[in-house]
Amino acid sequence: MDKSAADELVTLIQELVRIESENPPGNERKVAEYIVDWFETEGIDVELVHEPFEDRPQVVATVGSGEPTVVLNGHMDVIEPGDRSKWTYPPYEATIEDGVMYGRGSVDMKSGLGVGMYTLKHLKQRLEAGELEGTVMMQAVVGGEEAEPGTKTLVELGYTGDCAVVLEPTRMQTATSEKGTAWYRITVPGEPVHASRPEQGINANDRVRTVMDHLDEYDSVLRKREDELVGKRFATVTQINSSNESVSVLPDEVVLTLDRRILPDESVEEVDDDIAAQLEAIEQEHGFRPSWERLTTYHSGFADPESEIVTTLQEESWNMRKIDREPIGLIFSTDMSHFAERDIDAVVWGPGDHQQAHTVDEQIPIEDITDGFEILDRSLRRMLSRNPS
């Protein structure tokens, strides 16, 4: 990659990082508008999609036409930076120091977004000239940090392809498998009375202790089974909230949020049945039954390790950086799941180290950005070549 193009790519990513797009509350609009303007300036077909949220548009850009279609996907939102006084550099200035870019979203995942955008620009001329054949689609989506249905909605609307690359940071290793996630709201009932006469009611907080003990045992059983790539299953209570507004009244209910991590060979329906069975067992043993509902779902994802998108990215990552060609699995969930649900070969691959995500002084080496572009560009040129041999 020549210096002029590298500088242009890095500047693009700096501009993306400088646009604050925290979620919550979900203020991706300015980033979306910037991306649309950038694509329009480059003469690339682009549109805003005002679903699933009218005031939080998503972006879809395409170059080329016909088959195959390769989808590049990245979320525009970032988490808030926390105590800004702890940052060495302001989180939204995209400072570059000693070959490293600092800033909220620099690694998660505006570098991935920028690399995807620049790849469309680079392939446009070759596709229009007929040197390559097929379509490359870039999706800049909302809600990646809060498991909101940004990518899911685009796929349901028909913005999809033959394969997909979710550009989350993986140190440019090719992830072919990831855990799914389901969040459950479990409601523990009580009978409210004034706290001066607690014996006349039922304290839902006391029942929570029983539910927690039961869920801890459930979690310990889950951990006994492990997937080779993504590790163990978990069931973790992450929130406990009482319905009470008064400190002098027993709550009529307490709500737990359970985070259930799902292996690739488990279905969400099986996990639903599992949760229902756990709560039924509590009723049989203790005489009360919590209710439940599933709030959010990321299905587990799995791509064919022999598919073209997998082997091409592995080979080009090895050629460029000697990055291990063995597939990896992810213990967290990404938008890969929404493609995998529809049997589309999808991988998670991108520049930067995910361990930098959500940290103070989040950062990415500039070399990772430029090498990431080179690898992605070469991979797509191979896949879309009229003479792949």
C-alpha positions in Angstrom: 0.0 0.0 0.0 1.6 3.3 -1.1 2.0 6.1 1.4 -0.6 8.3 -0.1 -3.3 5.6 0.0 -2.2 4.6 3.6 -2.5 8.2 4.7 -5.9 8.5 3.1 -7.2 5.3 4.9 -5.8 6.4 8.3 -7.4 9.8 7.9 -10.7 8.2 7.1 -10.6 6.1 10.3 -9.6 9.2 12.3 -12.6 11.0 11.1 -14.9 8.1 12.0 -13.4 7.9 15.5 -13.8 11.7 16.0 -17.6 11.4 15.5 -19.0 10.4 18.9 -21.5 7.5 18.4 -22.1 6.2 21.9 -24.6 3.4 22.6 -26.5 3.8 24.8 -28.2 6.0 23.8 -27.7 5.0 20.2 -26.5 8.2 18.4 -25.0 6.6 15.3 -26.8 9.0 12.9 -23.8 11.4 12.4 -21.5 8.5 11.6 -24.0 7.1 9.1 -24.4 10.5 7.4 -20.6 10.9 7.2 -20.2 7.4 5.6 -23.0 8.2 3.1 -21.3 11.5 2.1 -17.9 9.7 1.8 -19.3 7.0 -0.5 -21.2 9.5 -2.6 -18.0 11.6 -3.0 -16.3 8.4 -4.3 -19.1 7.7 -6.8 -20.3 4.6 -5.0 -23.9 3.6 -4.8 -25.1 4.0 -1.2 -28.4 4.3 0.7 -29.7 5.0 4.2 -32.0 2.3 5.6 -34.3 3.7 8.3 -35.1 0.3 9.8 -35.4 -0.9 12.5 -35.1 2.6 14.0 -36.3 5.6 12.0 -33.9 8.0 13.8 -30.9 5.7 13.7 -30.3 5.0 10.0 -28.0 2.2 8.7 -25.9 2.4 5.6 -25.6 0.0 2.7 -23.1 0.6 -0.1 -22.4 -1.6 -3.1 -19.9 -1.8 -5.9 -20.1 -4.2 -8.9 -23.0 -6.3 -9.9 -24.1 -9.9 -10.2 -22.7 -12.9 -8.4 -21.0 -13.7 -6.2 -21.9 -11.1 -3.5 -19.5 -10.6 -0.6 -20.8 -8.7 2.4 -18.6 -6.6 4.6 -20.2 -5.7 7.9 -19.3 -3.4 10.8 -21.2 -1.6 13.6 -21.0 2.2 14.0 -21.7 2.4 17.7 -19.2 2.5 20.5 -19.5 2.3 24.3 -19.0 5.4 26.4 -15.4 6.1 27.4 -15.9 6.3 31.2 -13.8 8.6 33.2 -12.1 10.7 30.6 -9.4 11.9 33.1 -8.0 8.4 33.0 -7.3 8.6 29.3 -3.8 9.6 28.1 -5.3 11.2 25.0 -8.9 12.5 24.7 -11.1 9.6 23.6 -12.5 11.3 20.5 -9.4 13.0 19.1 -8.0 9.9 17.3 -4.5 10.9 18.4 -1.6 9.1 16.7 1.6 8.6 18.7 4.5 6.3 17.8 2.6 4.5 15.1 -0.5 3.8 17.3 -4.0 5.4 17.0 -5.8 6.0 20.3 -9.5 6.6 20.7 -12.8 5.2 21.6 -13.8 2.9 18.7 -10.4 2.9 17.2 -10.3 -0.9 17.5 -14.0 -1.7 18.2 -14.7 -1.2 15.4 -14.1 1.9 13.3 -10.9 0.7 11.9 -12.8 -2.3 10.6 -15.4 0.0 9.2 -12.8 2.2 7.5 -10.9 -0.8 6.0 -14.2 -2.1 4.6 -15.1 1.3 3.1 -11.7 1.8 1.6 -11.8 -1.7 0.1 -15.0 -0.8 -1.8 -13.3 2.3 -3.2 -10.2 0.3 -4.2 -12.3 -2.5 -6.0 -14.7 -0.1 -7.7 -12.6 0.6 -10.8 -11.6 -3.0 -11.3 -15.2 -4.2 -11.1 -16.4 -1.5 -13.5 -13.7 -2.3 -15.9 -14.6 -6.0 -15.9 -11.3 -7.1 -14.4 -13.3 -8.6 -11.5 -16.9 -9.9 -11.5 -19.4 -9.9 -8.7 -20.6 -7.5 -6.0 -19.1 -6.2 -2.8 -21.6 -4.8 -0.2 -20.6 -2.7 2.8 -23.1 -2.6 5.7 -22.5 0.0 8.5 -25.0 -1.0 11.1 -26.5 0.2 14.4 -26.7 -1.5 17.8 -23.7 -3.8 17.7 -22.8 -2.9 21.3 -26.3 -3.5 22.7 -27.3 -6.6 20.7 -29.9 -4.6 18.8 -31.3 -5.9 15.5 -29.3 -3.8 13.1 -27.7 -6.4 11.0 -30.6 -8.8 11.6 -33.0 -6.3 10.1 -30.8 -5.7 7.0 -30.5 -9.4 6.3 -34.3 -9.8 6.7 -34.8 -7.0 4.3 -32.7 -8.8 1.7 -29.3 -7.0 2.1 -27.3 -10.2 2.0 -24.9 -12.2 -0.1 -23.1 -15.5 -0.7 -20.7 -14.9 2.2 -19.9 -12.3 4.8 -17.0 -10.9 6.7 -17.8 -9.2 10.0 -14.9 -6.8 10.6 -14.6 -7.1 14.3 -10.9 -7.1 15.6 -9.4 -10.6 15.7 -5.8 -9.7 15.1 -6.5 -10.8 11.5 -7.1 -14.4 12.5 -10.1 -16.0 10.9 -12.8 -16.9 13.3 -15.2 -19.5 12.0 -17.1 -20.2 15.1 -18.6 -18.2 18.0 -20.7 -18.6 21.0 -24.3 -17.5 20.9 -25.9 -15.4 23.7 -29.4 -15.3 25.1 -30.5 -12.9 27.8 -33.4 -14.0 29.9 -35.6 -11.9 32.3 -36.5 -14.1 35.2 -39.2 -12.7 37.5 -39.4 -14.0 41.1 -42.8 -13.3 42.6 -43.5 -12.2 46.2 -46.4 -10.8 48.2 -45.9 -7.2 49.3 -46.6 -6.0 52.8 -45.2 -3.3 55.1 -41.8 -4.2 56.3 -43.0 -3.7 59.9 -45.0 -7.0 59.6 -43.0 -9.1 57.1 -44.5 -12.4 58.4 -47.8 -11.4 56.7 -46.3 -11.4 53.2 -43.7 -13.2 51.1 -40.4 -11.5 50.6 -39.3 -12.0 46.9 -35.7 -11.2 48.0 -35.7 -14.4 50.1 -36.9 -16.4 47.1 -34.1 -14.8 45.0 -31.6 -16.6 47.2 -33.2 -19.9 46.3 -33.3 -19.1 42.6 -29.6 -17.9 42.7 -28.5 -21.2 44.4 -30.4 -23.2 41.7 -28.9 -21.2 38.9 -25.4 -21.5 40.3 -25.9 -25.3 40.2 -27.2 -25.1 36.7 -24.1 -23.1 35.7 -21.8 -25.6 37.2 -23.4 -28.4 35.2 -23.2 -26.4 32.0 -19.5 -25.8 32.4 -18.8 -29.5 32.3 -19.2 -29.5 28.5 -16.8 -27.6 26.2 -16.4 -26.8 22.5 -13.0 -27.1 21.0 -13.0 -23.6 19.5 -15.2 -21.5 21.7 -14.9 -23.1 25.2 -17.5 -23.6 27.9 -21.2 -22.8 28.3 -22.2 -20.4 31.1 -25.3 -19.2 32.8 -24.5 -15.9 34.6 -26.8 -13.6 36.6 -25.8 -10.1 35.5 -28.6 -8.0 37.1 -31.0 -8.1 40.0 -33.7 -5.4 40.2 -36.5 -5.0 42.8 -39.9 -3.6 41.8 -39.9 -1.6 45.0 -39.9 2.2 45.1 -40.2 2.2 48.9 -37.6 0.8 51.3 -40.3 0.0 53.9 -42.3 -2.5 51.7 -41.5 -6.0 50.7 -41.3 -6.1 46.9 -44.0 -7.9 44.9 -41.3 -9.1 42.5 -37.6 -9.2 41.9 -36.3 -9.5 38.3 -33.0 -11.3 37.5 -31.2 -11.0 34.1 -29.5 -14.2 33.1 -26.8 -14.3 30.4 -26.7 -17.7 28.8 -23.7 -18.5 26.5 -24.6 -21.0 23.8 -22.3 -23.5 22.0 -22.5 -24.0 18.2 -24.2 -27.3 18.6 -27.0 -25.9 20.8 -30.2 -24.3 19.5 -31.9 -21.4 21.2 -35.1 -23.5 21.4 -33.2 -26.1 23.3 -31.9 -23.4 25.7 -35.4 -22.1 26.1 -36.6 -25.5 27.1 -33.7 -25.8 29.5 -34.5 -22.5 31.3 -38.2 -23.5 31.6 -37.1 -26.9 33.1 -34.9 -25.2 35.6 -37.7 -22.9 36.8 -40.2 -25.8 36.9 -37.8 -27.7 39.2 -37.8 -24.7 41.5 -41.6 -24.9 41.7 -41.5 -28.6 42.5 -38.9 -28.2 45.2 -39.9 -24.9 46.8 -43.5 -24.2 45.9 -43.2 -21.1 43.8 -42.4 -20.7 40.1 -40.5 -17.8 38.6 -41.7 -16.7 35.1 -39.3 -16.0 32.2 -38.9 -14.4 28.9 -36.0 -14.2 26.4 -35.0 -10.6 25.8 -32.2 -10.7 23.2 -30.7 -13.5 21.1 -27.5 -14.0 19.2 -27.5 -17.4 17.7 -24.2 -19.3 17.7 -22.3 -19.1 14.5 -20.3 -21.7 12.5 -18.8 -21.4 9.0 -17.5 -24.3 6.9 -13.7 -24.2 7.5 -13.2 -25.3 3.9 -15.3 -22.5 2.4 -13.6 -20.0 0.0 -14.0 -17.0 2.3 -12.3 -18.9 5.1 -9.4 -20.4 3.2 -8.7 -17.2 1.2 -8.5 -14.9 4.3 -6.4 -17.5 6.1 -3.9 -17.7 3.2 -3.7 -14.0 2.6 -3.3 -13.3 6.3 -0.4 -15.8 6.3 1.1 -14.4 3.2 1.1 -10.8 4.6 1.8 -11.3 8.3 2.4 -15.0 8.9 -0.8 -15.2 10.9 -1.8 -18.7 12.0 -4.0 -20.3 9.4 -5.8 -22.4 11.9 -9.4 -21.3 12.5 -10.3 -19.7 15.9 -13.5 -19.4 17.8 -14.9 -16.4 19.7 -16.2 -16.5 23.2 -18.3 -13.4 22.6 -21.1 -12.9 20.1 -21.1 -10.8 17.0 -23.3 -10.1 14.0 -21.9 -13.2 12.4 -24.8 -15.0 13.9 -27.4 -13.3 11.7 -25.7 -14.5 8.6 -25.1 -18.0 10.0 -28.9 -18.3 10.8 -29.5 -18.2 7.1 -26.7 -20.7 6.3 -24.5 -18.0 4.8 -20.8 -18.7 5.3 -19.7 -15.8 7.6 -16.4 -15.2 9.4 -15.3 -12.7 11.9 -12.0 -11.2 10.8 -10.5 -7.7 11.3 -7.5 -5.6 12.3 -6.7 -4.9 15.9 -6.8 -6.9 19.1 -10.3 -7.3 20.7 -8.7 -7.2 24.1 -8.3 -3.5 23.5 -12.1 -3.1 23.1 -13.9 -1.0 25.8 -10.6 -0.2 27.5 -9.2 3.1 28.7 -6.7 4.3 26.0 -8.3 1.9 23.4 -5.7 1.7 20.6 -4.7 0.1 17.3 -1.3 0.0 15.6 -1.4 1.9 12.2 0.4 -1.1 10.7 -2.6 -3.3 11.6 -4.9 -0.9 9.7 -2.8 -0.8 6.5 -2.0 -4.5 6.6 -5.6 -5.3 7.3 -6.7 -3.4 4.2 -4.1 -5.2 2.0 -5.2 -8.6 3.2 -8.9 -7.9 2.7 -8.3 -6.3 -0.7 -6.2 -9.2 -1.9 -8.7 -11.7 -0.6 -11.6 -10.2 -2.4 -9.6 -9.7 -5.6 -8.9 -13.4 -5.6 -12.5 -14.4 -4.9 -13.9 -12.1 -7.6 -11.2 -12.7 -10.2 -12.3 -13.9 -13.7 -9.1 -16.1 -13.7 -8.7 -17.3 -10.1 -6.0 -19.8 -11.1 
